[in-house]
Amino acid sequence: MRVHSAKQVLLLLAAFAALLVPSLLGNPIETASARACTFGLQFREIQRIAPEIVGDCLEPARVVAVSGDVLQQTTEGLLVWRSEDGWTAFTTSTTTWVLGKSGLQERTNDTRFSWESDADGTMPLAEESGFLGRIIARSMQQEPTEEPSPTPEPVAVGTLVATGVAGSAQTARFNFQSTIDRPGNFRVRASFTVTGPASIGHTNGLFTSSEQGDFAPQPYDPAPVVNGRRGTLNWPPDSAATPMGIQGRAFGEVFVQCLSPGNVTGSIRIEFIQEGMGSLVYSGSANVQCTSAEIFIPTPQPTETPAPTSTPTQTPTATMTPTPDETQEAEQTANAEATDNAAADETATAEAADEEVAGTATAEVKEAKLRLETELECEVETDPGTPFDRIVRVIVDFFQGSEGVEDAEIDGRLIEPDGDVIAIENMETDNGHAERVFPALEEGTYRVEIDNATYEEPSGDSVTTEMDNAAKDNNNDIDNQQSLGCPHGEADVFFDGSEIPDVPDGREDRPSEGDTVTVTVRRTDTDGAATVDVVFDEDASDATLGDDFTIEGAAVGTIELAFADGVATATFTVEVLGDGLDEGLEDIIFNLEDPTGGLSIGDPSSLELNIPNEFFIGGVDDDEPDEGDTSFIIVRRSNDDGSDSVVLEFDDGASDANLDTDFTLPDTPPGSGRVELDFPDGTDTVTVLVPIATDANAEPSDENIVFNLVDSDGPDIGDPDSIELIIPDNPT
C-alpha cells in the first residue's frame, strides 16, 4: 500500500489545485443554495462534527475516473475519500482534518499521523495531542457530550409497483427498483416470482446504474413453462461488475399475462454483491387484480441460461394463443401450487450459490456507455476586422457514462454548401466539451461529420473509437452528423426581454405599481451605427400612457433607440405608476418600427407587459433554514390602494415537516396552520415569520414545509402562489 503514497499525494494536490483555480481567476463561488447538493457517507460525518471548518457544499460528490477516489468541493476546502484504503479527510491548502477511530484529528499537510497508511517515513509524524494533532470534539463544544449514535448499517432500499397496462385487460406490469449507497463495484442477482392466476410473459430487462451512468441489461434465466404457466424469472450475476463510488441502482420491468380473474401477487428479490463485503438484499411484493378475460397460454421459451455478458441481451416475448376449452383453465388452477413450490426451490438454489459467488476472483468492471452529441450554429461575426460576415460554430460534447471525456481529440469534416470539405483535426475536449469556428463564406447548408475520437481510458490505455461503429452498439448513444442552413442578408433587430429588479422568477413581464422595468432590444449585426423606433401601441393596450406608466426620455409614445458601431444592445425604461384605482389586469404593448443602418425587424417584434392586481409570494430570505433559525416569507400585492387581506396556509398534505413540532407560526392557534395577512391602505408587502424548532429527533432526510396563498377578499391570487422551505436532514 505504501508504494502508492506518492500517487496519492499528487492526486490530492492536483484536486486541491483545481479547487483553487476559480478563486485565482476571480470567478464568483457558487453557493449551496444556487446549486442543490448534499453530503453523503463519511463526508456527512465530517461536516456534522466540524461544520464551521468544512462549510457548505458547492457541488455533488464526484468520482475521479483514474483512481476511483471521491471528491466534493465546499466553501472552505475539499472533502476526500480514498478508494485504496478508505481514508477520509477534509483539506485546505495548509491543513488536513483526518477522520480516525478517535474522531476528527488535525495536522499540517506536510506531516502524517503514525496510523495513516502513507506514513512511510518520507514525512514527519504529526503529534497525537496538542494543537496540530488535537481531537476535535463531536459537538465542537468544550463541555463533554454524549457519545454519538452508531452509524446505521448499509441497507438496500427499493420499491415494487404493480399496475395494469392501458388498453389490455389481460396484462399487468410490475416495475421494480432498488438502490444502495455503500461504495464499491457491485454485481446483481435477482429473481421475480408471480403467484395467482397469471404467468410471466416477458421482461424489458434488469438494468444497473451508478453515478457513472446507465449500463446494459444483464442476461436472464426464464424458468420453464409448467402446465401452461411460467412462475419465475431469474437474473444470475453478470460477469462484469457495475463501477460505483457513491450510489448504485438496479431496476427493470416484468409483464405478466392474466390466465383468469383473481388476485395476482408479484415478488422481487434483488441482491447486491460487493467483493469482500456482505450482500445487501431488497425484497418486496405487490398485488394487482386480473379482470374478466379470455384464457391465455404462454408459448414455451428456452430454459438454458444465456452466456453472461455485459452487452444488451434480447429479451424473448411470450406469444399468446387461446386456450382450446375451459378444461385447461381448471388444470392450470390445480397445478398452481406445484408451480409455486418449484419457484421456491429455484430461489433456494440461487441463495445457496452465494458462497460460490463471494469466493470468485475480482470481477471485470463494466464500461460506461459512450455518448456523443454534435451541434452546428450559424452566427453573425462581430469582429469588424474579419473579411466575412457569418461564422459556423461546430460543437461536440463527448461523455463516457456521466463524465465528460477529458483531452479527447476529435476528428471529422465540415462540408460547405458548394461541396468543398474542410478537415476537422485534433479538436480537443475540455471536460467533454469542444468547439471550433469556421468562416461561413457561402450561403446555404453546412454539414458536419465526426469520424473518430482518441482518448485515454481509466486504465491509462489510449484508444480510438470510430463513431460509425460505436453508433451500431446499443450500449452507446452516438449523434455524429448534423446539418444547418446558414443564410446571409440583413441583420435582425428584436426585443430581448424585460427585467424587474427584486421579483420572483416568472414575473419578469408582470410589474406591480411602483416598479421600474428595463427593456432590452438587440441586433444581430453590430457593424456600423443604426437606429430603431419603439412605439407604444395605444389601440391594443389597456394601460394609459401618463396615467398608468411613463417611458423615460419620451413625452409621447415613441422613443428612438440608437446603436453605436460595435454595440449589440440598447435599452429603455418603463415606470409603472400608482394611480389609486382598484383595477384588474392591464397590459402595455410595444412594437418595433422604422429600422435604419441595414437592420430588418426580427422576431419578437412586439413586447407585452402586464400590470396585474393580485397577491403573490415575493420570496423568502432563507429557503433552507437550519433548526433554530427563522425564515421570513414575503407576501406582496401588486398595488397599495385600499385595504385587502389574504391567507397564507400550511399545506399539510404536501409537507414532510409537522406544524408545532418542526416549526411554529407565531400569533396563530396551535394546529391551525393559517395566517391571515392584512394589507392596510398604502401597504404592498407583509412579512411572515416561520421559526424552525430544535428537536432531539433523528431525521435522516430533508423535510419540506409548503405554504399556499388562499382566500383573498380583494385582488386575485397570482403566480407564484406557493413557497417551499427545506429543513436539512438531522441524522443523529
Summary of the structure (lengths in Angstrom):
residues: 732
radius of gyration: 32.6
end to end distance: 34.1
largest distance: 92.1
contacts: 2219
relative contact order: 0.07
helix: 11%
strand: 44%
